[in-house]
Amino acid sequence: MDNYNVKYYKYDQNKFPFSEIVKDIYETNDLSKIHLLIDNLSNKNLFTNQNDDTTLIHSIFYKKLNSGWKEFTSLYYDFIKMIMEDVYKDKSIIYQASPTFRVQLPNNIAVGGNKKDLPERYGWHKDTDEEYNHPNFEQNFILPLTNSSDTASVFIETYPNSDEFIPAKMKVGEFFQFNGGECIHGNKPNETGKSRVSLDFRLVSSNDYDEVSSKSSRLTSKKFVVGGYYNKI
């Protein structure tokens, strides 16, 4: 069964070696074993929105990124430019200034949940929900850094309000697009024994961008405008 809300694209890994440069900062040849850096397997508590990016693994990535990681930031900019030209067929694009680093550890989820969530859909959400405040003109993109499937993947609604969900095919060398503002998406506890590592980012067509309607992110406090949450090529 296909999910027509999700569009898959291939890219040149030699030109955009995201997995390799992320492996370097962790000194590993296998990002799916990145959980071995921390003692998480005995922790049965699922992430919340307050702590899903606070592990040692996250801190290593963001410390490197915030210190001026030119190799990565240049690669990210060039990748966005490639999508602008090849996917959007445009000469300008508005994009998430810094990508979000996601890690789904064994026995856990990648994106935390809230107390009001149903147990079977803990952390499942639309980005336009009030806990996140994203504008509805965004498109979500995910760039897998590990081959991940089943409970180590993202379950995405097939179309708005369908209440049918299919896990994305997460392969290194591919990225995919979906409407996360209108379609519910989330994780199941990861029972694969391997970690899923990926990059999330959002793009906005210049024609769709509406600065007046933009709110601020509840999680980062950044306003969804160019010069805040977004940059523009």
N, C-alpha and C positions, 0 to 999 in steps of 0.2 A: 504494500500500500504506500502510495506517495503522498507527500505533504506539499501541496501546491502553493502554500504560503512561504516555502523555503526554496531559495534559488542557490544553486551550487556553482562555484567557479574554480578553475585551476589557476595556479600561478607558478612562475619559474623559481624553484628553490635555490638555484645558483645565484640568481639576481637578488632574491629576497630570503636570505638564510636565517630567518627568525629563530627557528629551533636551535640552530647551531650556536648562535651568540648567547641565547638564554642558557643553553647547556654549559657554556664556558663559565658563567658566573657562579654556577652551582658545582662546577668541577665534576660533572657526571656525563656519561654517555647515554643515559636513559632517563628522561624526565618522568616516565611513568613510575619510577621508583623514588621520586623526590620526597615522598613521605618518610623515607628512612632517615632523613635529616632531623626529624623530630619524633618524639614519643607521642603519637596521636592515636595509635590503634587501641589503647586502653581507654580512651576518652569517648564515651558514647553520646555526649551532648552534641546535638546538631548546632551548626553555626546560627547566629542571629544576625540581624542587620548591623549590629554594633561591633561584631568581632569577626566577620567573614573575610577580613583582609588584614588581620593583626598577628598572624602566625610568624614564626621565624622565616619561613619560606617567602611570605609576602614582604617582610621587612628587608630581606636581602635584595629583592627585585626593586622595590621603590627607593631604597637608599641609593642604589646604583643609578636609577633613572633620575632622581632628584639631584644627583651630584654632577650632572652634565654628561650624560652617556651619549656622546655624539654619534657613535656607530649605530646605536639603536634609533635615536630620534631622527637621524637622516634617513634610515631605512623605512621608518614609519611614514615620514613625509612623502618619500618616493612611492610607497605603496598606496597611499591615499591618492596621490596624483595619478597613478596607474588606474585605480578604480574610477576616478573622475573621468578619465579619457576613454577607458575601455567599457565600463559598465554604464556610467551616466551619459557618455558621449557629450560631455560638456567641457567648457573652458574655465569653469569656476565651481567650487564646492565648499560647503561649510562642514567641518569635521570636528570630532571630539579631540580637544587639544592634546590630551594624554590618554592612551588606551588603558583599559582596566585589565589588570592581571588576575586571572581566575585560576584557582586550584581546587579541584574536587578530590579531597583525600578519601582513602578507603573508609567506609562506614559513615561518610559525611556527605554534605551537599556543598555546592560551590557558592550559591547566593543565599544568604541567611533569610530567616523568616521573622514573623511577628507573632505576638501572643494570640491574636485573633484568628490566625490561620487554622484551617482544619488539619488534623494530624496527617491525613493521607495526602494533603497538598501543602505541606509546610514550606514556605518560601516561594510558592507559586504566585505569580502576579502578572499584571500588565505594567509597563513602565509609566503609564499615565496615572496609575493609582496614586492616591494622596500620600502614601509613604515614600514615593519616589519623585513625583511631580514632573516627570519628563513631558515635554510638549508632544502632541500627536503627529507632528510633521517629520519626526525622525524615522530613519530606517536603521535597524540593528544589523551589525556584522559580527561574526565570530571567526577568528582565525585559530584553528587547532594547532597546538604544538606537540600533541601526542595523538596517536590513533586511539580513539575512544568510542565505545558503543554501549548499548544497553543502559544499565543504571549509572554508568559513568558519562552519559551524554546529557543533552538538554532535551526535555520533552516540550514540544511546541504545538500549540493549537493549530489545527489544519486551516481554519479561517475564523474570523471573529464570531464568538458565541457558539461555535460548533460543539464545544465540550468534547472534542475528539483530539487525542494527542499522539504524536509519533516522535520517537527519539531521532535527533539529527544524526546524520552520518558524519562523523568527525574524523577526518583524515589529514595527516600532514601533507602539504602540497595543495590543499584546497582551502577555500573559505566560503562562507555562506551568508546569505542575507535573509532577513525575515522582518515582519511587522510586529515588533515587540511592544509598540504602544497600544495596539488594538487587540493583539492575541496573547492569551495567557501562556506563560512558559515557566518552567521550573525543573528541579532535579528530584530524583528519588535517591535515598541513601545508597551510596556506591558500594555494591556488593562484588565488584570485579577483582578486588585485591590490588588494583593498580590505580595510580593517581591520574586524573585528567588535568592537563595544563592547557590554557588557551588565553587568547587576547580578545577582549570585547571592545568594540567601538561603535560609534553612531555617526551617520552622515545625514546631511540635510541638503536637498536641492536648493540652490539659491532662489529659485522661483517659489519654493514652499516656505522659506524662512520668514518668520513673523516675530520680530523682536518685541513688539508691544505685548503680545500674548504670553511671553515667556515668564516662567516663575523661577524660583531658586530650588536647587536640589536639596531635599531634606537630609541627604547623607553627607554631601560635601559642602553645602551652603553656597555653592557657586551658582550664579545666575546663568540660565541657558541662553546666553548671548555671545556674539563674537567678542573676544577679549576677556570672556569669563570661562564658561565651560567649553566654548568652541573657538576654533581658529578658522581662517578662511584662506583658500588658495585662489 
